[in-house]
Amino acid sequence: MKRRAACFVIACMLSAAAYASPSFDDVRAKWRSSDWVLLSRDDEPLARTRIDKHARRGDWIALADVSPALREAIVVSEDKRFYEHAGVDWRGAAAAAWGNLWNTRTRGASTVTMQLTSLIDQDDKPNGRRSIGEKAQQTVGALWLERSWRKDQILEAYLNLVPFRGEIVGLSALSQTLFGKAPSGLDEREAALAAALVRAPNAAYPKVAARACVILRDMQTLHGIARGVDPCINLDSYVQLTLTRTASAPALAQVDDALAPHLARRVASEVHPQAGARVRSTLDARLQRFARDTLARTLAELNARAHPRNVHDAAAIVIDNRSGDVLAWVGSAGGLSNAPEVDAVLAARQAGSTLKPFLYAQAIDEKRVTAATLLDDAPLDLATGGGLYIPQNYDHDFKGWVSVRTALGSSLNVPAVRTLVMVTPHRFAKTLVALGLPLSQAGDYYGFSLALGSADVTLATLANAYRALANGGVARPIFDLAEHRAAPAGTRVFSPEASFIVTDILADNNARTRTFGFDSVLATRAFSAVKTGTSKDMRDNWAVGFTSRYTVGVWVGNADGAPMWDVSGVSGAAPAWNAIVSYLNRRADSRPPRAPADAVTTRITYQNDIEPARSEWFVRGTQMSTIGLTAYAAQAARGAQTDAQSARIATPTDGTIFALDPDIPPARQRVWFERATSDARLAWRLDDKPYGHDARAAWLPWPGRHVLELVDARGEVVDKVGFEVRGAFAKTAAPPSK
């Protein structure tokens, strides 16, 4: 016994000479969580993702954020004289030595400070006895720590470094995994269970429960509470139920049900954050929570038992117009989804009528129409490569002659298709790509249906395209991370005047009345410009628009593509859009944009009261005061076209690509040139050479790029298109074999 004591003293002296105590700040700075955390713009956690699979560690928890019950339970369990000794409990050590001499089972003499020394050195061996050298080093380390650290620092570091059950290290991971709450909220029973796990992390349930019971009774004694109700009643079942949670703990720790799990996954795939990283996003936590809850409430209302609509998914995005910061990103909402992991903000879905504002903006820029131009909302059939294209309005009704303002505001389909005939699908598709929409094909692939949104887009790109209208026609990228970004130069897609006029139409509640009525959910208390859209078979439902400060996009549908039941843009996405816009404007009203220099307003009157007289916006140089139908246009009402529309090439459209088939005889391969009128004064000119006067002319295709022009009697070009022929010459008959 004396020899062992002498060896211990010598070991202590050697250890003291070699030991250097780290500072509290060094230990804290070295700590790394096993997760990376996505933060809001004001540092509120939005989602937590596990990276390190070897151990489960949470954030470093300050002692002030630990419940008093837990601090007391740890001291009662592990070191009753923690606040009295200077690192080593000599009375406890003497009692332990006496117990070992007489082979009596006693508590070990290691104090919290001594245990912390081993945890710092990562040299803790809970399953085996320590050598004399290790005990000596632990003792010296504890004495050094007590000289350089405060008691609160020692206890704080201990609670963050101590292993609990299985892979759980530190109080933060334990509280979230076992109890689903922050360490500040642990009660006495939870604190006793946590303290019991320190002594025997992987013990069986009965042993842990027995140890927790002792701690609870010791805490009662410490407070001088007389024995009354036994704190250990039902403790066995409670311990077993609580400890089973560790086996099924998810890799993604939930923070407020993970406010932004979809954005977190996207950031992880692009940034690849390391364990312990804290990545700040541009999201506003309050707005994110409001948008998520609003979508969940909308889905619940749409699926009310009385009138279920078979709609299970919804998504929303909010963008700051000026900076491009994404303030809300809800990829899925509610508990009805069959595919909650799908990020509907990035899922490609059919755009529906939400592309119409861009079509009319382009037509205004090209001076093909004004906001006052009359378009015929009447039955229309267009010849295409696949047959006749016959567009229909949403309500299967036709309104007759309407202005562009009415056509866009009331989302009429036939006038939009007539406008696309003038603009051409080829050029319109280029405009959509310039806005950042992910069109996978050229315009001729979609044909005239592109006016009605047959292309697939994502909610993120569609909302950002509307943001370009809010910013006067300049398209810029969006940002979802708050750091490491450069301010890009914008791309001008529309003129400020065209953007302003289209915005004014989208904000005009009177222009919507033909389809949506006066009392529409699209109307907001302050200024907003909005457009709805519904894709084929009611598979997708959109409401996208902007205020003076924010652009808001909402999608409602089913992630698996199943059609909804009787859900339109007004009944599906629009109520949620309106709620989010109202929330954004709760403190500061949105104001209409100022008119650019070359946007002028003129009082207009329609002949025959086609529409009421009003003040209308025009691009300077296109304004007019009286608008009516000419005699020829009156014939167009009975099935013809106006002179302005007829003096054009009907087919082929600009940018068409024809492919030759070498297996089809040449006589069967022809490209047909057609104009919209049979006026014999108009003639064809192909590649600068005359090609007849027929209203419909056949041409033997020749590989290469070609220019087809329609010229009047004076030789002036009234319309021109370019097209291309690809492929080899047709095969000739093979000579007979000899």
C-alpha positions in Angstrom: 0.0 0.0 0.0 2.8 2.4 0.9 4.6 1.5 -2.4 1.5 2.3 -4.4 1.1 5.6 -2.6 4.8 6.5 -3.2 4.4 5.6 -6.9 1.3 7.9 -7.1 3.2 10.8 -5.6 6.1 10.4 -8.0 3.7 10.1 -10.9 1.9 13.3 -9.8 5.2 15.2 -9.7 6.2 14.0 -13.2 2.8 14.8 -14.6 2.8 18.3 -13.1 6.1 19.0 -14.9 4.7 17.9 -18.2 1.1 19.1 -18.0 -0.2 22.2 -19.8 -3.8 23.2 -19.2 -5.8 24.5 -22.3 -7.9 27.5 -21.8 -11.7 27.4 -21.7 -11.9 29.5 -24.9 -9.6 27.0 -26.7 -11.8 24.0 -25.7 -14.9 25.8 -26.7 -13.5 26.9 -30.1 -12.3 23.4 -30.8 -15.9 22.0 -30.3 -17.6 20.9 -33.5 -21.2 19.8 -33.8 -21.9 16.7 -35.8 -24.4 18.7 -37.9 -24.4 21.7 -40.1 -27.1 24.2 -39.5 -29.0 26.4 -42.0 -29.7 29.8 -40.5 -32.1 32.5 -41.3 -30.9 36.0 -42.2 -31.1 36.9 -38.5 -29.4 33.6 -37.4 -32.4 31.6 -36.3 -31.9 27.9 -37.0 -34.1 26.7 -39.9 -32.8 23.1 -40.4 -30.1 20.9 -39.0 -28.4 18.1 -41.1 -26.2 15.3 -39.7 -22.7 15.1 -41.3 -20.5 13.3 -38.8 -21.8 9.7 -38.4 -19.3 8.7 -35.7 -20.9 10.7 -32.9 -24.0 12.8 -32.4 -23.1 16.3 -31.1 -25.2 19.4 -30.9 -24.3 23.0 -30.5 -22.2 24.2 -27.6 -24.6 25.1 -24.8 -23.9 27.9 -22.3 -24.4 27.1 -18.7 -27.0 29.9 -18.4 -29.1 27.9 -21.0 -29.1 24.7 -18.9 -32.0 24.1 -16.6 -31.2 24.5 -12.8 -32.6 21.0 -12.3 -29.9 19.4 -14.5 -27.0 21.4 -13.1 -28.1 20.2 -9.6 -28.6 16.6 -10.7 -25.1 16.4 -12.2 -23.5 17.8 -9.0 -25.6 15.5 -6.8 -24.7 12.5 -8.9 -21.1 13.0 -9.8 -19.5 15.5 -7.4 -21.4 16.5 -4.3 -18.6 18.8 -3.1 -17.9 20.3 -6.5 -18.2 23.9 -5.2 -16.0 23.2 -2.2 -12.9 21.4 -3.5 -10.1 22.7 -5.6 -10.2 20.0 -8.3 -9.6 16.9 -6.2 -12.1 15.7 -3.5 -9.5 14.5 -0.9 -12.2 13.4 1.5 -13.8 11.3 -1.3 -10.5 9.9 -2.3 -9.7 8.8 1.2 -13.2 7.2 1.5 -12.6 5.4 -1.7 -9.2 4.2 -0.7 -10.6 2.9 2.6 -13.3 1.1 0.8 -10.9 -0.5 -1.5 -8.8 -1.6 1.4 -11.7 -3.4 2.9 -13.2 -4.5 -0.5 -16.3 -2.3 0.1 -18.3 -1.1 -2.9 -18.0 2.7 -2.9 -18.4 5.5 -5.3 -15.3 6.4 -7.3 -13.3 9.5 -6.2 -13.2 11.2 -9.7 -14.6 14.7 -9.5 -16.3 16.6 -12.3 -13.0 18.5 -12.8 -11.0 15.3 -13.0 -13.4 13.7 -15.5 -13.3 16.9 -17.6 -9.5 16.6 -17.7 -9.8 13.2 -19.3 -12.5 14.4 -21.7 -10.4 17.3 -22.9 -7.4 14.9 -23.4 -9.8 12.4 -25.1 -8.3 9.8 -22.8 -11.3 8.7 -20.9 -11.6 5.0 -20.3 -15.0 4.4 -18.6 -14.9 0.6 -19.1 -11.6 -0.1 -17.5 -9.5 0.8 -14.4 -6.9 3.5 -14.7 -3.2 3.0 -14.2 -1.4 5.0 -11.5 0.1 7.2 -14.1 -3.2 8.0 -15.6 -4.7 8.7 -12.2 -1.8 11.0 -11.5 -2.2 12.9 -14.7 -5.9 13.3 -14.2 -5.3 14.6 -10.6 -2.7 17.1 -11.8 -4.9 18.2 -14.7 -7.8 18.8 -12.3 -5.6 21.0 -10.1 -4.4 23.0 -13.0 -7.9 23.5 -14.4 -9.2 24.7 -11.0 -6.4 27.3 -10.9 -7.1 28.7 -14.4 -10.8 28.0 -14.9 -13.9 29.2 -13.1 -16.3 26.7 -11.6 -19.1 27.7 -14.1 -16.7 27.2 -17.0 -15.7 23.7 -15.7 -19.3 22.6 -15.4 -20.3 24.1 -18.8 -17.5 22.3 -20.6 -18.2 19.1 -18.8 -21.9 19.1 -19.8 -20.9 19.7 -23.4 -18.2 17.1 -23.6 -19.5 14.2 -21.5 -20.7 11.2 -23.4 -24.2 10.0 -22.6 -25.9 7.0 -24.3 -24.7 5.3 -27.5 -23.3 7.9 -29.9 -24.7 10.9 -28.0 -22.1 13.3 -26.8 -23.0 16.5 -24.9 -26.1 17.8 -23.4 -27.5 19.5 -26.5 -27.7 16.3 -28.5 -29.1 14.4 -25.5 -31.9 16.9 -24.9 -33.0 17.0 -28.6 -32.7 13.3 -29.1 -34.2 11.9 -25.9 -36.6 14.7 -24.8 -37.2 16.7 -27.9 -36.5 20.0 -26.2 -33.8 22.5 -25.4 -31.6 21.9 -22.3 -33.1 24.9 -20.6 -36.5 23.1 -20.4 -35.5 19.9 -18.7 -37.4 19.1 -15.5 -36.3 17.1 -12.5 -37.2 13.7 -13.8 -35.5 14.3 -17.2 -32.5 15.8 -15.4 -32.1 12.8 -13.1 -32.3 10.4 -16.1 -29.6 12.5 -18.0 -27.3 12.4 -14.9 -27.8 8.7 -14.5 -26.6 8.1 -18.0 -23.3 9.7 -17.2 -22.3 7.0 -14.8 -23.6 4.1 -17.0 -24.3 5.3 -20.5 -25.2 1.9 -22.0 -26.6 0.1 -19.0 -29.9 -1.8 -19.2 -33.1 0.1 -18.5 -33.6 -1.2 -14.9 -30.1 -0.1 -13.9 -30.5 3.4 -15.4 -33.9 3.7 -13.7 -32.5 2.6 -10.3 -29.7 5.2 -10.6 -32.1 7.9 -11.6 -34.3 7.1 -8.6 -31.3 7.5 -6.2 -30.5 10.9 -7.8 -34.1 12.1 -7.5 -34.2 11.1 -3.8 -30.9 12.8 -3.1 -32.2 16.0 -4.8 -35.2 15.9 -2.4 -32.9 15.5 0.6 -30.7 18.4 -0.6 -33.8 20.7 -0.6 -34.9 19.4 2.7 -38.1 18.0 1.3 -39.8 15.5 3.6 -40.6 12.1 2.1 -44.0 12.4 0.6 -44.9 11.2 -2.8 -42.2 8.9 -4.1 -40.5 10.5 -7.1 -39.7 7.1 -8.5 -43.3 6.0 -9.2 -43.5 4.7 -12.8 -39.9 5.6 -13.3 -39.0 2.2 -14.9 -41.5 2.6 -17.7 -40.6 6.2 -18.2 -36.9 5.4 -18.6 -37.6 2.6 -21.0 -39.9 4.7 -23.2 -37.5 7.6 -23.3 -34.4 5.6 -24.1 -36.0 3.9 -27.0 -36.0 7.2 -28.8 -32.2 7.0 -29.4 -32.6 4.0 -31.7 -34.9 5.9 -34.1 -33.3 9.4 -34.0 -33.3 10.9 -37.5 -30.3 12.1 -39.4 -31.9 15.4 -39.9 -32.5 17.0 -36.5 -35.8 18.9 -36.6 -35.8 22.5 -35.6 -39.4 23.8 -35.4 -40.4 20.9 -37.7 -37.4 22.0 -39.9 -38.6 25.3 -41.3 -36.7 25.0 -44.6 -35.7 21.3 -45.2 -35.9 21.6 -49.0 -33.6 24.6 -49.2 -31.3 22.9 -46.7 -30.9 19.9 -49.0 -30.3 22.1 -52.0 -27.7 24.1 -50.2 -26.0 20.8 -49.0 -25.8 19.5 -52.5 -24.2 22.8 -53.8 -22.1 24.1 -51.0 -21.2 20.8 -49.2 -20.9 22.2 -45.7 -18.7 20.5 -43.1 -19.8 19.3 -39.7 -20.2 22.2 -37.4 -20.8 24.7 -40.2 -23.5 27.4 -39.8 -24.6 28.6 -43.2 -26.6 31.8 -43.2 -29.4 32.0 -45.8 -31.4 35.0 -47.0 -34.6 33.5 -45.6 -36.8 35.5 -43.1 -37.7 32.9 -40.4 -41.0 34.6 -39.5 -42.1 34.9 -43.1 -41.0 31.3 -43.8 -43.1 30.1 -40.9 -46.1 32.2 -42.0 -45.9 31.0 -45.6 -45.6 27.3 -44.6 -48.6 27.6 -42.2 -50.6 29.4 -44.8 -50.1 26.7 -47.4 -50.9 24.0 -44.9 -54.1 25.8 -44.1 -55.0 26.3 -47.8 -54.5 22.6 -48.5 -56.7 21.7 -45.5 -59.5 24.0 -46.7 -59.3 22.6 -50.2 -59.7 19.1 -48.9 -62.5 19.7 -46.5 -64.7 16.6 -46.2 -67.8 18.3 -47.8 -66.0 19.2 -51.0 -62.6 17.4 -51.4 -60.5 18.7 -54.3 -57.8 16.0 -54.5 -54.9 18.5 -54.0 -52.1 17.5 -51.6 -49.1 19.7 -52.3 -48.3 23.3 -52.3 -45.2 25.5 -52.6 -44.3 29.2 -52.3 -41.3 31.5 -52.8 -40.9 35.2 -51.9 -38.2 37.3 -53.5 -37.0 40.8 -52.6 -37.4 42.8 -55.8 -34.3 44.9 -55.4 -31.7 42.6 -54.0 -32.9 39.2 -55.3 -32.8 37.7 -51.8 -35.1 34.7 -51.4 -37.1 35.5 -48.2 -39.2 32.4 -48.1 -38.8 29.0 -49.8 -41.5 26.4 -48.9 -40.9 23.3 -51.1 -43.8 21.3 -49.5 -46.4 22.0 -46.9 -48.9 20.2 -44.8 -49.3 16.5 -43.9 -51.4 15.5 -46.9 -48.5 15.1 -49.4 -47.7 11.7 -50.9 -44.2 13.0 -51.7 -43.1 15.5 -49.0 -39.4 15.2 -50.0 -40.1 16.7 -53.5 -39.1 20.3 -53.6 -42.0 21.8 -55.6 -40.1 25.2 -55.8 -37.7 23.5 -58.2 -40.0 20.9 -59.8 -40.7 21.5 -63.5 -44.4 21.9 -64.1 -46.6 23.3 -66.9 -46.8 27.1 -66.7 -50.4 27.6 -67.9 -51.5 31.3 -68.4 -48.7 32.7 -66.3 -46.6 33.2 -69.5 -49.1 35.6 -71.1 -47.8 38.8 -69.5 -44.4 38.2 -71.1 -46.0 37.6 -74.5 -47.9 40.9 -74.4 -44.9 42.8 -73.2 -42.9 41.5 -76.1 -45.7 42.4 -78.5 -45.9 45.9 -77.1 -42.1 46.3 -77.4 -42.3 45.1 -81.1 -45.2 47.6 -81.6 -47.5 44.9 -82.8 -50.1 45.8 -80.2 -50.9 48.5 -77.6 -52.9 48.1 -74.4 -55.9 49.5 -76.4 -55.5 47.2 -79.5 -58.6 45.2 -80.3 -58.2 41.4 -80.6 -61.0 39.1 -81.7 -61.9 36.5 -79.0 -63.7 34.2 -81.4 -63.3 30.6 -82.6 -59.9 30.1 -84.2 -58.2 27.2 -85.9 -54.6 27.2 -86.9 -52.9 24.8 -89.2 -49.9 23.1 -87.6 -47.6 20.2 -88.5 -49.8 17.9 -86.3 -53.1 19.1 -87.6 -55.4 22.0 -86.5 -54.7 23.8 -83.3 -58.0 25.1 -81.8 -57.6 27.1 -78.6 -60.4 27.5 -76.1 -61.0 29.9 -73.2 -61.1 28.6 -69.6 -64.8 29.1 -69.4 -65.4 27.7 -73.0 -67.0 31.0 -73.9 -65.9 33.8 -76.3 -66.1 37.5 -75.6 -65.9 38.9 -79.1 -63.7 42.0 -79.7 -61.7 42.9 -76.6 -58.8 45.2 -75.9 -55.3 43.8 -75.0 -56.0 45.1 -71.5 -59.1 43.1 -71.2 -57.5 40.0 -72.9 -54.6 39.9 -70.4 -56.5 41.0 -67.3 -59.2 38.4 -67.9 -56.7 35.8 -69.2 -58.5 35.1 -72.5 -56.8 32.3 -74.5 -57.7 33.0 -78.1 -56.5 36.7 -78.1 -53.2 35.4 -76.6 -52.8 32.9 -79.4 -53.6 35.6 -82.0 -50.8 37.7 -80.4 -48.4 34.8 -80.6 -49.1 34.4 -84.3 -47.8 37.9 -84.7 -44.8 37.5 -82.3 -44.1 33.8 -83.5 -43.3 31.0 -81.1 -39.6 31.1 -82.1 -39.0 34.6 -80.9 -41.3 34.3 -77.8 -39.3 31.2 -76.7 -36.1 33.2 -76.9 -37.6 35.9 -74.7 -38.6 33.3 -72.1 -35.1 31.9 -72.1 -33.7 35.4 -71.6 -36.0 35.7 -68.6 -34.3 32.6 -67.1 -37.1 30.1 -67.7 -35.8 26.6 -68.3 -37.3 25.9 -71.8 -35.8 22.6 -73.0 -36.9 23.0 -76.6 -37.1 25.7 -79.3 -40.3 27.7 -79.8 -41.5 25.6 -82.8 -41.5 22.5 -80.7 -44.3 24.1 -78.5 -46.0 25.9 -81.4 -48.9 28.2 -80.7 -49.7 26.4 -77.4 -46.7 28.3 -76.0 -49.1 31.3 -75.6 -51.1 29.2 -73.1 -48.1 28.0 -71.1 -47.4 24.5 -72.6 -43.8 24.8 -71.5 -42.5 23.4 -68.2 -41.1 25.9 -65.7 -40.2 26.0 -62.1 -41.8 28.1 -59.4 -38.4 29.7 -58.7 -37.7 30.7 -62.3 -41.2 31.8 -63.0 -41.4 34.1 -59.9 -38.0 35.6 -60.8 -39.3 36.3 -64.3 -42.1 38.3 -62.8 -39.6 40.1 -60.7 -38.1 41.3 -64.0 -41.4 43.0 -64.8 -41.3 44.6 -61.3 -37.8 45.9 -62.0 -38.7 47.6 -65.3 -37.9 44.7 -67.6 -34.4 43.8 -66.3 -33.8 40.2 -65.4 -31.3 39.3 -62.6 -30.6 36.0 -60.7 -31.9 35.3 -57.2 -29.9 34.5 -54.1 -30.7 32.1 -51.3 -27.4 32.4 -49.3 -26.4 35.6 -47.6 -22.7 35.3 -48.1 -20.2 35.0 -51.0 -22.1 36.6 -53.8 -21.4 39.2 -56.3 -24.0 41.7 -57.6 -24.5 40.7 -61.3 -25.3 43.0 -64.2 -28.9 42.6 -65.2 -30.1 41.6 -68.7 -32.7 43.9 -70.2 -35.5 41.8 -71.7 -38.3 44.3 -72.0 -38.4 48.1 -72.2 -39.4 50.0 -69.1 -42.5 51.2 -70.9 -43.7 47.7 -71.9 -43.0 46.4 -68.4 -44.9 49.4 -66.9 -47.9 48.9 -69.1 -48.2 45.2 -68.5 -47.8 45.8 -64.7 -50.6 48.3 -64.9 -52.8 45.8 -66.6 -52.0 43.1 -64.0 -52.9 45.5 -61.2 -56.2 46.6 -62.9 -59.1 44.9 -61.1 -61.5 46.2 -63.7 -59.6 44.4 -66.5 -60.3 41.1 -64.7 -64.0 41.4 -64.4 -64.8 39.5 -67.7 -63.5 36.3 -66.1 -63.0 36.9 -62.4 -65.7 39.4 -61.5 -65.4 42.5 -59.3 -65.0 40.8 -56.0 -61.9 38.8 -56.7 -59.3 37.3 -54.3 -56.7 38.8 -56.6 -57.5 42.3 -55.4 -55.3 43.5 -52.5 -55.6 46.5 -50.2 -52.4 48.0 -51.5 -50.8 47.9 -54.9 -50.0 44.4 -56.4 -49.8 43.0 -59.9 -50.8 39.3 -60.2 -51.5 36.6 -62.8 -53.0 33.2 -62.2 -52.6 30.1 -64.3 -54.0 26.5 -64.6 -52.3 23.8 -66.6 -53.9 21.2 -68.7 -56.4 18.9 -66.9 -56.0 21.0 -63.7 -52.6 19.4 -62.8 -50.9 22.7 -61.8 -52.3 25.8 -60.3 -50.3 29.1 -60.0 -50.6 32.6 -58.6 -47.6 34.8 -59.3 -47.3 38.5 -58.8 -45.4 41.3 -57.1 -45.7 44.4 -55.0 -43.4 47.4 -55.0 -40.9 45.4 -52.8 -41.6 41.7 -53.1 -42.4 39.1 -55.7 -44.5 36.2 -54.5 -45.1 32.9 -56.3 -47.5 30.1 -55.1 -48.1 26.7 -56.7 -50.8 24.2 -55.8 -51.2 20.7 -57.2 -50.0 17.1 -56.7 -46.3 16.2 -56.7 -47.2 13.0 -58.6 -48.9 14.9 -61.4 -52.5 13.7 -60.6 -55.2 16.2 -61.7 -57.0 18.3 -59.1 -60.8 18.4 -58.9 -62.3 21.7 -59.9 -59.5 23.9 -58.7 -58.6 27.1 -60.6 -56.0 29.7 -60.0 -58.5 31.8 -58.0 -59.7 29.0 -55.8 -56.4 27.2 -55.4 -53.2 29.3 -55.3 -54.6 32.8 -55.2 -56.0 32.7 -51.6 -52.6 31.7 -50.2 -50.9 34.3 -52.5 -53.2 37.0 -51.2 -52.5 36.1 -47.5 -48.7 36.2 -48.0 -48.9 39.6 -49.8 -51.1 41.0 -47.0 -48.6 39.7 -44.5 -45.8 41.5 -46.3 -47.8 44.7 -46.5 -48.9 44.7 -42.9 -46.5 47.5 -41.9 -45.7 49.4 -45.1 -48.1 49.8 -48.0 -47.0 48.9 -51.5 -47.2 51.7 -54.0 -47.6 51.6 -57.8 -44.5 52.2 -59.9 -43.8 55.5 -61.5 -44.4 55.8 -65.2 -41.2 55.9 -67.3 -40.4 58.8 -69.5 -41.7 57.3 -72.7 -44.9 55.9 -71.3 -47.8 58.4 -72.0 -51.4 58.3 -71.1 -54.2 59.2 -73.5 -58.0 59.4 -73.3 -59.4 56.8 -75.7 -62.8 56.1 -77.0 -64.1 53.0 -78.7 -66.5 53.2 -81.6 -69.8 51.3 -81.2 -69.1 51.1 -77.4 -67.0 48.0 -77.8 -65.4 49.0 -74.5 -66.0 52.0 -72.2 -63.9 55.1 -72.7 -60.9 55.4 -70.5 -57.4 56.7 -70.0 -54.9 54.3 -71.4 -51.1 54.0 -71.3 -49.1 53.8 -74.5 -45.5 53.7 -75.6 -44.7 57.2 -76.9 -45.5 57.4 -80.6 -48.1 54.6 -80.6 -50.9 56.5 -78.8 -54.3 57.1 -80.4 -57.6 58.6 -79.2 -60.3 56.8 -81.2 -60.4 53.0 -81.8 -62.9 51.1 -83.9 -63.4 48.4 -86.6 -62.9 49.3 -90.2 -65.3 47.9 -92.9 -62.8 45.2 -93.7 -62.5 44.4 -89.9 -66.3 44.1 -89.8 -65.9 41.3 -92.3 -63.3 39.8 -90.1 -65.9 39.6 -87.4 -67.6 37.1 -89.7 -64.5 35.0 -90.2 -62.0 37.1 -92.1 -58.9 38.9 -90.8 -58.0 42.6 -90.6 -55.9 44.2 -93.3 -53.1 44.6 -90.8 -53.2 41.0 -89.8 -53.7 39.6 -93.4 -50.6 41.3 -94.8 -48.5 38.6 -93.3 -47.1 35.1 -93.9 -49.3 32.5 -92.2 -47.0 29.6 -92.8 -44.2 28.8 -92.3 -43.6 30.7 -89.1 -40.3 32.4 -88.4 -37.5 30.0 -87.3 -39.3 26.8 -88.6 -37.0 23.8 -89.2 -38.0 21.3 -91.9 -36.4 17.9 -92.0 -36.2 15.9 -95.3 -36.8 12.2 -95.3 -34.7 10.4 -97.9 -37.1 7.4 -98.0 -40.0 9.6 -99.2 -40.2 10.3 -103.0 -39.4 13.9 -103.8 -42.9 14.5 -105.3 -44.4 13.9 -101.9 -42.1 16.3 -100.1 -43.2 20.0 -100.3 -43.1 23.1 -98.2 -46.3 25.1 -98.5 -46.2 28.9 -98.4 -49.4 30.5 -97.2 -50.5 34.0 -96.6 -53.5 35.2 -94.6 -55.3 36.7 -97.6 -55.8 35.9 -101.3 -55.0 39.5 -102.4 -53.3 39.0 -105.8 -51.4 42.3 -105.3 -49.1 40.4 -102.8 -46.3 38.3 -104.2 -43.8 35.8 -102.8 -40.0 36.3 -102.9 -37.7 33.4 -101.9 -34.1 34.1 -101.3 -34.4 37.4 -103.2 -36.0 35.7 -106.2 -39.7 36.0 -107.2 -41.9 33.0 -106.5 -45.4 33.7 -107.8 -48.6 35.3 -106.5 -50.7 32.4 -105.4 -52.1 32.6 -101.9 -50.9 29.1 -101.3 -47.7 27.9 -103.1 -45.8 24.7 -103.0 -42.0 24.6 -102.9 -39.6 21.7 -103.4 -37.4 21.9 -100.2 -33.7 22.4 -100.7 -31.3 22.0 -97.7 -30.0 25.2 -96.2 -31.3 28.4 -94.6 -33.8 30.4 -96.6 -35.6 33.8 -96.3 -39.2 34.0 -97.5 -40.7 37.5 -98.1 -44.2 38.8 -98.8 -44.0 41.9 -101.0 -46.7 44.3 -102.3 -47.1 45.7 -105.8 -44.4 48.3 -105.3 -41.9 45.6 -104.2 -42.0 46.7 -100.5 -41.6 43.9 -98.0 -44.7 43.6 -95.8 -43.6 40.4 -93.9 -40.6 38.2 -93.8 -39.7 34.9 -92.1 -36.6 32.7 -92.0 -36.6 29.0 -92.0 -34.2 26.1 -92.5 -34.3 22.8 -94.3 -32.2 19.9 -93.0 -31.5 16.5 -94.3 -30.1 14.8 -97.4 -31.6 14.7 -100.9 -34.4 12.2 -101.6 -33.1 8.8 -102.8 -33.4 7.9 -106.4 -34.5 4.5 -107.6 -31.6 2.0 -107.6 -30.6 0.6 -111.0 -31.6 -3.0 -111.7 -29.0 -5.5 -110.7 -27.1 -7.3 -113.4 
